[in-house]
């Protein structure tokens, strides 16, 4: 199916109204929910709590993307340049290249791949490539080989040809690339060879104030996503997790973090444990306001 055919089919089946499209998992928007966190009528979504434990610091910089592979943990570097650097009162970087670091599970640096991504806010590793998703112009997904060669730069599908919007997360599973698309407000599965969109899970919007969406991680047929509230400081932050069925988009559970936890941005699953990273830069917060800025940490349920 071509992109034009996909768009026509989606619109014709009610995609523009959020109804009836077989290609999109459906969740009722927050505005239509009066059940205080329930979904599907009388179905109450299970909820639990989690805490974080620091593991090791990332290489110097702002870590804002994670990917787990048999070789170790990949960490995506975020840099701020131009107007973004000025807004955070940061100096312009000497190099605009953003790194993908491979470290072992003690934090030892094993490999560095340089990428032309900008304000990287999510990453995936699969098919022999690093996939860096940008959250600043020129936006898009940068496919880079292990020798730092750019293979492709493509925009998130279903948007303008030159600006498919930003992203706050990505993951690779079973030969497919999932992209957390801010413009579409959903997690979009894409064929990495044809770049055709295949399926989308809308962001969960029943949390009354969790309107920020971050990293995603695969967990045995389900997808975890980091969510958070608009806030002005670490003390005001209310991070959480939402777990979706990857085949239907159904929300399976939500998670709140205990006070004093790390500020989650990137997310992966490794050996049955969720692993996150604290970027150290958070919209609306003073720089490095989080006491665990730059740390990689484990998430445990309590």
C-alpha positions as CSV (number, residue, x, y, z in Angstrom):
1,X,0.0,0.0,0.0
2,X,1.4,3.4,-0.9
3,X,1.3,6.4,1.4
4,X,-1.4,8.0,-0.7
5,X,-3.5,4.8,-0.6
6,X,-3.0,4.6,3.2
7,X,-4.2,8.2,3.7
8,X,-7.2,7.7,1.4
9,X,-8.3,4.6,3.2
10,X,-7.8,6.1,6.6
11,X,-9.8,9.2,5.8
12,X,-12.5,7.2,4.0
13,X,-13.0,5.0,7.1
14,X,-13.3,7.8,9.5
15,X,-9.6,8.3,10.5
16,X,-10.1,12.1,10.6
17,X,-12.8,11.6,13.3
18,X,-10.9,8.9,15.1
19,X,-13.4,6.1,14.2
20,X,-13.4,2.8,12.5
21,X,-9.9,2.6,11.0
22,X,-8.6,-0.9,11.2
23,X,-5.0,0.5,11.0
24,X,-5.3,2.4,14.3
25,X,-5.8,1.1,17.8
26,X,-8.5,3.2,19.5
27,X,-8.6,4.8,23.0
28,X,-11.3,7.3,24.0
29,X,-9.8,10.8,24.6
30,X,-9.6,12.2,28.0
31,X,-12.4,14.7,27.2
32,X,-14.9,11.9,26.8
33,X,-14.0,10.0,30.0
34,X,-15.9,10.7,33.2
35,X,-14.8,7.6,35.0
36,X,-11.8,8.9,37.0
37,X,-9.3,6.8,35.3
38,X,-11.5,3.9,34.0
39,X,-11.7,2.8,30.4
40,X,-14.1,0.7,28.3
41,X,-17.1,1.7,30.4
42,X,-16.9,0.0,33.8
43,X,-13.4,-1.5,33.3
44,X,-11.0,0.0,35.8
45,X,-7.4,0.1,34.7
46,X,-5.0,-1.4,37.3
47,X,-2.5,0.9,38.8
48,X,0.7,0.4,40.9
49,X,3.7,2.3,42.1
50,X,7.4,2.1,41.1
51,X,10.7,3.3,42.5
52,X,14.1,3.9,40.8
53,X,17.6,2.8,41.6
54,X,20.7,4.5,40.1
55,X,23.0,2.2,38.1
56,X,25.7,4.4,36.5
57,X,26.1,7.8,34.8
58,X,26.0,8.1,31.1
59,X,28.9,9.6,29.1
60,X,29.1,13.4,29.6
61,X,26.1,15.1,28.0
62,X,22.3,14.9,28.0
63,X,21.2,11.2,27.7
64,X,17.7,11.2,26.1
65,X,17.3,7.8,24.4
66,X,18.0,4.2,25.1
67,X,18.2,0.9,23.2
68,X,19.2,-2.5,24.6
69,X,21.1,-5.0,22.5
70,X,23.1,-8.2,23.3
71,X,26.2,-6.0,23.0
72,X,25.1,-3.7,25.8
73,X,23.1,-0.5,26.3
74,X,22.9,2.2,23.7
75,X,22.5,5.8,24.9
76,X,21.3,8.6,22.6
77,X,22.9,12.0,23.2
78,X,20.7,15.1,23.1
79,X,22.3,18.5,22.3
80,X,20.7,21.9,22.3
81,X,21.8,24.4,19.7
82,X,20.6,27.6,18.1
83,X,17.4,29.1,19.7
84,X,17.0,26.0,21.9
85,X,20.5,26.5,23.4
86,X,19.7,30.2,24.0
87,X,16.4,29.4,25.7
88,X,18.2,27.1,28.2
89,X,21.1,29.5,28.6
90,X,23.6,27.0,27.2
91,X,26.6,27.6,25.0
92,X,26.4,26.6,21.3
93,X,28.0,23.1,20.9
94,X,31.4,23.1,19.2
95,X,30.0,20.1,17.1
96,X,26.4,19.6,16.2
97,X,26.9,15.8,15.8
98,X,24.9,13.8,18.4
99,X,26.4,10.6,19.6
100,X,25.0,7.1,20.1
101,X,27.1,5.6,22.8
102,X,27.3,1.8,23.4
103,X,28.2,1.0,27.0
104,X,28.4,-2.2,29.0
105,X,26.1,-2.8,31.9
106,X,28.6,-1.2,34.3
107,X,28.6,2.0,32.2
108,X,32.0,1.4,30.4
109,X,32.1,3.1,27.0
110,X,32.5,0.5,24.2
111,X,31.7,2.4,21.0
112,X,30.6,5.8,19.8
113,X,28.6,6.3,16.6
114,X,28.3,9.9,15.4
115,X,24.9,11.0,13.9
116,X,23.5,14.2,12.3
117,X,20.4,14.0,14.5
118,X,19.2,17.2,16.2
119,X,17.9,17.4,19.8
120,X,17.6,13.6,19.9
121,X,14.8,12.6,22.1
122,X,14.6,8.8,21.4
123,X,16.5,6.1,19.6
124,X,16.3,2.5,18.5
125,X,19.0,0.0,17.3
126,X,18.1,-2.8,14.9
127,X,18.8,-4.3,11.5
128,X,22.4,-3.3,11.8
129,X,21.7,0.4,12.3
130,X,21.2,3.1,14.8
131,X,17.9,5.0,14.4
132,X,18.0,8.5,16.0
133,X,14.8,10.4,16.2
134,X,15.1,14.2,16.1
135,X,13.0,16.7,18.0
136,X,14.2,19.8,16.3
137,X,14.7,20.9,12.7
138,X,15.3,19.2,10.3
139,X,13.3,16.6,12.3
140,X,12.8,13.1,11.1
141,X,14.6,9.7,11.7
142,X,18.3,9.4,11.0
143,X,19.4,5.9,10.0
144,X,23.1,5.5,10.6
145,X,25.4,2.5,10.2
146,X,27.9,1.4,12.8
147,X,30.7,3.4,11.1
148,X,28.8,6.7,11.5
149,X,27.7,6.8,7.9
150,X,24.3,8.3,7.3
151,X,22.1,5.8,5.3
152,X,18.9,7.7,5.2
153,X,17.0,10.7,6.7
154,X,13.2,10.4,6.5
155,X,10.3,12.2,8.1
156,X,7.8,10.6,10.3
157,X,5.0,9.3,7.9
158,X,1.6,10.9,7.4
159,X,2.9,14.5,7.6
160,X,4.5,17.2,5.4
161,X,7.3,15.9,3.2
162,X,9.8,18.2,4.9
163,X,8.5,18.2,8.5
164,X,6.8,15.2,10.0
165,X,7.1,16.6,13.5
166,X,9.2,15.7,16.5
167,X,9.5,12.5,18.5
168,X,10.2,11.6,22.1
169,X,10.8,7.9,21.7
170,X,11.5,4.9,19.4
171,X,12.0,1.1,19.6
172,X,12.9,-1.7,17.3
173,X,11.1,-5.0,17.5
174,X,10.8,-8.0,15.1
175,X,12.1,-6.0,12.1
176,X,9.8,-3.0,12.6
177,X,10.5,0.5,13.9
178,X,8.1,2.1,16.4
179,X,8.1,5.9,16.6
180,X,6.5,8.0,19.3
181,X,5.1,10.8,17.2
182,X,4.3,14.0,18.9
183,X,2.3,15.4,15.9
184,X,0.2,12.3,15.5
185,X,0.0,11.9,19.3
186,X,0.6,8.2,19.0
187,X,3.1,5.4,18.7
188,X,3.4,4.5,15.1
189,X,4.7,1.2,13.7
190,X,6.6,1.7,10.4
191,X,8.2,-0.7,8.0
192,X,11.9,0.5,8.0
193,X,12.4,-0.6,4.4
194,X,9.4,0.8,2.6
195,X,8.7,3.5,5.2
196,X,5.0,2.7,5.1
197,X,3.0,3.2,8.3
198,X,1.3,0.0,9.5
199,X,-0.4,0.6,12.8
200,X,-0.7,3.3,15.5
201,X,-1.5,3.2,19.2
202,X,-2.8,6.6,20.3
203,X,-1.2,8.2,23.4
204,X,-3.1,7.4,26.6
205,X,-4.9,10.6,27.6
206,X,-7.0,9.6,30.7
207,X,-4.4,10.8,33.2
208,X,-5.8,14.2,34.1
209,X,-2.5,16.0,33.9
210,X,0.0,13.6,32.2
211,X,0.3,15.4,28.8
212,X,4.0,14.8,28.1
213,X,5.0,11.6,26.4
214,X,8.5,10.1,26.3
215,X,10.3,6.9,25.7
216,X,8.8,3.5,24.8
217,X,9.9,-0.1,25.5
218,X,8.8,-3.5,24.3
219,X,7.8,-6.1,26.9
220,X,6.5,-9.4,25.8
221,X,3.8,-8.2,23.4
222,X,3.2,-5.0,25.3
223,X,4.6,-1.5,25.0
224,X,5.5,0.7,28.0
225,X,5.5,4.4,27.7
226,X,6.8,7.2,29.9
227,X,4.3,10.0,30.6
228,X,4.7,13.2,32.6
229,X,2.9,16.4,33.6
230,X,3.7,20.0,32.6
231,X,5.7,21.3,35.5
232,X,8.2,24.0,36.4
233,X,10.6,22.0,38.5
234,X,11.6,18.6,39.6
235,X,9.5,19.0,42.8
236,X,6.4,19.6,40.7
237,X,7.1,16.7,38.3
238,X,4.8,13.7,38.3
239,X,6.2,11.0,36.0
240,X,4.4,7.8,35.3
241,X,4.2,4.8,33.0
242,X,1.4,3.4,30.8
243,X,1.4,-0.1,29.4
244,X,-0.4,-0.9,26.1
245,X,-1.2,-4.2,24.4
246,X,0.9,-3.9,21.3
247,X,-1.7,-5.7,19.1
248,X,-4.8,-3.8,20.1
249,X,-3.6,-0.6,21.9
250,X,-5.7,-1.5,24.9
251,X,-4.4,0.1,28.1
252,X,-3.4,-2.7,30.5
253,X,-2.1,-0.7,33.5
254,X,-0.7,2.6,34.7
255,X,2.2,3.3,37.1
256,X,3.1,6.2,39.3
257,X,6.6,6.8,40.7
258,X,7.2,7.3,44.4
259,X,8.5,10.8,45.4
260,X,12.2,11.3,44.9
261,X,12.5,9.0,41.9
262,X,14.7,9.7,38.9
263,X,13.2,11.8,36.1
264,X,12.5,9.3,33.2
265,X,13.0,10.1,29.6
266,X,14.4,7.1,27.6
267,X,13.1,3.6,28.4
268,X,14.1,0.0,27.6
269,X,13.5,-3.5,28.9
270,X,16.5,-5.6,29.9
271,X,16.5,-9.0,31.6
272,X,12.9,-8.4,32.8
273,X,13.7,-5.0,34.2
274,X,12.7,-1.6,32.9
275,X,15.8,0.7,32.5
276,X,15.5,4.5,32.1
277,X,17.6,7.6,31.7
278,X,17.4,11.0,33.3
279,X,18.3,13.5,30.6
280,X,19.2,16.3,33.0
281,X,17.4,18.8,30.7
282,X,13.6,19.1,31.1
283,X,11.3,21.6,29.4
284,X,10.2,24.2,32.0
285,X,12.7,23.2,34.6
286,X,16.0,24.8,35.6
287,X,19.0,23.0,34.0
288,X,20.0,19.9,35.9
289,X,17.2,20.5,38.4
290,X,16.8,16.7,38.9
291,X,19.3,15.3,41.5
292,X,19.9,12.3,39.2
293,X,20.6,14.2,36.0
294,X,22.6,12.1,33.6
295,X,22.0,8.8,35.4
296,X,20.9,5.5,34.0
297,X,18.6,3.8,36.5
298,X,16.5,0.7,37.1
299,X,12.8,0.8,37.6
300,X,11.3,-1.6,40.2
301,X,7.6,-2.0,41.1
302,X,6.6,-1.7,44.8
